[in-house]
């Protein structure tokens, strides 16, 4: 699993009264050799134990207890969904004059994701199914078992305007690294554990465009096409 670079950054001063939020879209992509799949079994009213399923090349599969949990997450304005708990993290890191991270400034509230086949982002990858395998997450509170996942070459994508896609940047000034990390608690075993994070450098107070920070480069931030992050 890899996390795509945060995209579509935009300010939001209406979601939380008196606070300034910096929103960003993200995408959790499966670039491995097999599906990222969790099979959940009920533990209580809001949690399931997640057991990872790893499919063998010659057939058959392994079931591994990784410590993963599925959470019956309420999404404001929508419903509750069975999602992978601690599937991702949003963090904001202060940068020094050389563009190096010096301390953690803020965390975002969102940690739970469905895992689903939403966008066929890398159809050319080996073993990538032509059609989706994993649908939207279940909203059934009575479910005793659920299976969630993302197929090879597919992505679970969330636009900047989706609930909790933000970090509170109220009162902050200077240069920061806005980072998204997939599977920070290692609830899924992966073939490569070193490619789970992606970040973009921002100057606060935020304005779209070039960010005038060490290491920010010339790519504008916040001006991207947000409906399809794979267009750029």
N, C-alpha and C positions, 0 to 999 in steps of 0.2 A: 504494500500500500504506500502510495506517495500522496502528498498534499500539494495541490497546485498553488502557485503564487496568489496571494490575496488580490482580488480584482474588484473594480467598480467602487473604490472607496468614496464615501460621501458622509457629510455631517448630518446629524439628526438631533434637533433641539426640542422635538415635540414628544418623543417616546417617554422620557422621564423628566418630569417637571424640574426646571432649574439645573439640569445637567446637559452636557454636550457629549454626544456619543459619536464615535467614528465607526461607521458600518463598513463591512467588506463582504464580498461573496467568497465562497470557497468550494473546492471540489476535491473529494477523496477518490483517488484513481487506483485501480488495480492494474499494475504493470508486471505482475508476477507470472508464474507458470500454471497456477491453479486458482480456483475461486477462493475468496475470503468469506468463509461461511461459519456462522454460529448457530447452534441448535439450542434453544432455551427450554428449560423445564422449571416449572413454577416453584418458588420458594416461599412466597407470601403475597400480600395484596398488591405490592408494587414492583417486586423483583422476581427475576428468573435467573437460574444458574446457566451461564453460557458455556457450551462445550464445542470446541472447534472441531470441524470436520476437515480432514486432509485427504484428498483423493489420490490414490496410487496410480502410477502410470500404467501398470499392468492390470488394473481393475481392483475394485474394493476400496475401502476407506478406513482411516483411523479416526477415533474419537479421543480428543485430548482435553483434559480439564486445565484451563489456563488461568483461572481466577476471574474470567470475564463475567460480567453481569448484564442482563437486559433490564431496562427500567420502563415502567408504564408512564411515559412522560406526557405531561399536559403542555400543549402548544397554544399560547394565547390566541383567542379568536378562532380556534379550530377544535380539535379533539385531543384525547389521549392516544398515544401510540406506543407500541412495544419497540424500544430503541436500544441500541448498543450504548451502555453507560460508559462514560469516559472514552468515547471514540475519538475525541479530539480536544484540543485546547487552544484558546486565543490568549496570547500574551503580548505585552508591550514592554520593550527593553530600551532604557536610556542609552544613548551613544556618546562616546567621548569625541574629542576633536579629530581623532583619526578614524572615526566610524566604527570603533569597537564597542561591544556591549559592556556596560559597567554595572548595571543593576536592573532588577525587575521592577517596573513602575506600576503596572496594572495587569489585571486578568479580566477576561470576558466571562459572561455567565454561561455560555453554551458549552456543554460537554457531551450531550447525547445526540446520536445520529441513527437514522434508520439502517443504513447499508442497504442499497438497492441498485438495480440496473436502470439508471435514469437516462444517461447519455452514453451513446456508443462512441466514446472519445478516441479510441485507438483500435479501429476495426482490423488493422493489419497485423496485430499481434497474434502469435501462434496460440491456438486453442481458444480464441475469442469467439463465442457464439454469435451467430448473425442476429438472433432475436433475444430479447431479455429473458432471463431465467428467474431473477429475484424481483418480485413486484413491490409495491408500496407496503409499508409496515401495517401490521394488524392493529385494529382499533377495538378489538373484542376484549373486554375486561374479564371474561370468563375463560379465556384460553389457558390451557394447562401447558401447552407446548407450542413453540413457534420456531420457524427457521428464517434467518435473515442472511443477506450476503451481497457481495458484488462480484460479478464474473470478470474474468480476464478481459482487459480492453474496454471495460465499462467503468462509469463513474457515477458517484452520488453527489449531485451538484445542488448548492443552495445559493440563491441570489442575495445581494446585500440587504434587500428589504425584508427578508424572512425574519421571523421572531428570533431575538437574541443573537443576531449576527453582528455584534458590536463590542467595542471596548469603550468604557467611560474615560474620556480624555479631558474632563473638566479641569481647568486651571493649569494644565501642563504646557510648557514652552520648551522649544529646542528640537533636537533631532532624535528620532526613535526608530526602532525596528519593530514593525507590526508583524507578528509571527503566528502562523497556523501550524499545528502539529497533529498528525494523525496517530492514533493509538499510543498516547503518552504513557499509559499504564501497562503496556505490553499485554493486552488481552487477546491479541492474535499473534501467533508465531509466524514470522515472515522470513523469506529467503534473504532479504536485505533489510536490516534494522536501522541503517544509517541514512535513509533518504526520506524520512517521515516528515521533515519540517521544510517550510518555505516561508519567505518573508519579503517585505517591501519596506524601504526606508521612507519615512515621512517626517516633515517638519511641522511642528505644532506651534500656534494654531494652524489647522490644515487648510490649504488651498489646493485645488486640483492643478496639475501641471508638473513641471520640474520642481524638485523638492529642495534644491540648494543645500544639500547635506553631504558630508564626506562619504564616498562610496555609493551615492544614490544613483549615479549614472545619468544618462540623458533621456531615459524613457519616462514619459509623463505618467503620473499616477492619478487615478480617479477619472480619467477621460475614456476608459475602455468601454467597449460594447458589453453591457452586463447581461443581456438576454442569452448569450451563448459565449462562454468564456473561451471556447476553443477556436474562435475566429481570430484570435491574436496571439 
